[in-house]
Amino acid sequence: METPTALLWIVALGALGVAAFSVWRRTIVRVEAGEIGLVLRRGALTDRVVDPGEHTLIPFVESIVKYPARELTYMVVEEELIPTLQED
């Protein structure tokens, strides 16, 4: 039979492990191919743009917003305007 102190240590170490895992998950961020990431520091936009790959962030201070990195091509079709005469 385990003593209450040993059980308390096991619960404390488990909680510490969960907290460490949470910090580690927020430190490493992956940007997939076809995306770019904009880094936010305390919610404000920084001048840091990250390319696809794995990047490290400061946990709970920096975050990343991902956007598609596609090149969009717009085709503008010139409309033919025909003047009309209005009769009074």
N, C-alpha and C positions, 0 to 999 in steps of 0.2 A: 504494500500500500504506500502510495506516495504521500509525502508531507505537503501541507498547503503551501509552504514556501517554494518547494520545487515546482509545483503546478503554477504558481504565480510567475516564476521565472520563465517557464515555457510559454505562457500567454504573453508575457512582456517581450520575449524574443520573437515570437510570431508577429506581434504588432509592429515591432521594429523592422522586421523583414518586409512586411507589407508596405510600410512607409518608405523604406529604401527602394523598393521596386517601383513605387509610384514616382519618386524623384527621378530614377533612372529612365523611366518611360517618357518623362517630359523633357529630358536632356537631349536625347537623340531623335531627330526628325528625318523622315525619308520623303524626298520629293521625287515623284515618279517621272518617267520619261514622258515628254509631252506637256510638262507642267513647269511653272516657275513659282518660286515662293517669295513673298514679301515679308520681311521680318518686322514685327511690331515690338516695341519696348514699352512696357506698361500701358499698352493700348494705343500708343502714338506710332505713326509710321516712321521708320528709319530709312536711310538711303541704301540699305543692304538688300540686294536682290540675290537669291540663291538659285543655282542651276540644279538640274536633276542630280540626285545622289543623296548620301547621308550627311547630315549637318548637325552640329552641336549647338544647343541654345542654353541660356542661363535659365534654370528651372524657376517657374513662377514669376519671372521678370519678363522674359521674351516669349513670344509666340510667333507662329507663322501662318500666313494666309496663302492658300494655293490657288493659282489661276491657270487656265489652259494656255499653253504657249504656241498656239497655232497662228500661222500667218493667214490673215483674212484678206481676201481680194474682193473688192467691190467693183461692179461694172455699172457705170452710169450710162444710161441710154438717153440720148438727147431727144426730147420730145419736139415734134414739129408743131409749132403754134400757128394756127390759121386765124388771121384777124376776121372778126365778124362785124358786119354793119348792123347797127341798130336803127330802126326806123322810129321816128317820133309819132 
